[in-house]
Amino acid sequence: MHRTIAVAFIIAIPPVAWAEEPWFVDVTGPAGINAVKTYQAAWADWEDDGDLDLLTGRKLYDNRAATGHRVRLRLRGEGSAIGAQARLGLGERTLTRHVESSTGQGNQSEMTLHFGLGEHAEAVAVEVIWPAGSRQVVTVQPDACLTVEHP
């Protein structure tokens, strides 16, 4: 089942999230964050439950929609592993993620790579391509967070 969430960020307009159901819950107050208007956003798993939550306009939105299995990878290279890429084969699909420090102006999301597996409940192979070009293949169990060190 695919779920669609559209998020709009426009200068001087408060961030708005639309969904068929209320998957993201505003937890700004309990987290002690003051909201302002912005076009910036960052994604991170702030409560370490395996799904990505949204921080924007000093508002924190807890992702309560996460269903199915997932895999998280923390790549550790020479320095921060920025520029490394991970490819996970899932049936006929290949899911690709890149380690990046920021997107856009003033945005920095968590550098842990997140892959949604849906109902897939078996171990998966992930190919890591390091910035200098070396490659490494690791096996990850569903719902695990694996730290992969540069060889």
PEZI-V588326 format. One record per residue. RES is the residue in one small letter. SS is DSSP state (@ for helix, = for strand, . for the rest). BURIAL is b if it has 24 or more other ideal C-beta (glycine too) atoms within 12 Angstrom, else e. D_CENTER is the distance of its C-alpha to the mean C-alpha in whole Angstrom. Layout:
# PEZI-V588326
[[RES/SS/BURIAL/D_CENTER] [RES/SS/BURIAL/D_CENTER]]
This chain:
# PEZI-V588326
[[m/./e/19] [h/./e/17] [r/./e/16] [t/./e/16] [i/=/e/14] [a/=/e/16] [v/=/b/15] [a/=/e/18] [f/=/b/18] [i/=/e/22] [i/./e/24] [a/./e/26] [i/=/e/24] [p/=/e/22] [p/=/b/19] [v/=/e/19] [a/=/b/17] [w/=/e/19] [a/=/e/18] [e/./e/21] [e/./e/20] [p/./e/19] [w/./b/16] [f/=/b/14] [v/=/e/17] [d/=/b/18] [v/./e/18] [t/@/b/19] [g/@/e/23] [p/@/e/22] [a/@/e/20] [g/./e/22] [i/./e/21] [n/./e/23] [a/./e/22] [v/./e/23] [k/./e/23] [t/./b/21] [y/./e/19] [q/./b/16] [a/=/b/12] [a/=/b/9] [w/=/b/6] [a/=/b/6] [d/./b/7] [w/./b/11] [e/./e/13] [d/./e/11] [d/./e/12] [g/./b/9] [d/./b/7] [l/./b/5] [d/=/b/8] [l/=/b/10] [l/=/b/12] [t/=/b/15] [g/./b/18] [r/./e/18] [k/=/b/17] [l/=/b/15] [y/=/b/14] [d/=/b/13] [n/=/b/11] [r/./e/14] [a/./b/14] [a/./b/12] [t/./e/15] [g/./e/15] [h/=/b/14] [r/=/b/11] [v/=/b/10] [r/=/b/8] [l/=/b/10] [r/=/b/11] [l/=/b/14] [r/=/e/17] [g/./b/19] [e/./e/22] [g/./e/20] [s/./e/17] [a/./b/16] [i/./e/15] [g/./e/16] [a/./b/15] [q/=/b/14] [a/=/b/13] [r/=/b/14] [l/=/b/14] [g/=/e/18] [l/=/b/18] [g/./e/21] [e/./e/22] [r/=/e/18] [t/=/e/16] [l/=/b/13] [t/=/e/12] [r/=/b/9] [h/=/b/10] [v/./b/10] [e/./b/11] [s/./e/12] [s/./e/13] [t/./e/13] [g/./e/16] [q/./e/18] [g/./e/17] [n/./e/14] [q/./e/11] [s/./b/8] [e/./b/7] [m/./b/8] [t/./b/7] [l/=/b/6] [h/=/b/5] [f/=/b/8] [g/=/b/9] [l/=/b/13] [g/=/e/15] [e/./e/18] [h/./e/18] [a/./e/19] [e/./e/21] [a/./e/20] [v/=/b/18] [a/=/e/19] [v/=/b/16] [e/=/b/18] [v/=/b/17] [i/=/b/18] [w/./b/19] [p/./e/20] [a/./e/24] [g/./e/23] [s/./e/24] [r/=/e/22] [q/=/b/21] [v/=/e/21] [v/=/b/19] [t/=/e/19] [v/=/b/17] [q/./e/18] [p/./b/16] [d/./b/14] [a/./e/14] [c/=/b/12] [l/=/b/14] [t/=/e/15] [v/=/b/17] [e/=/e/19] [h/./b/21] [p/./e/24]]
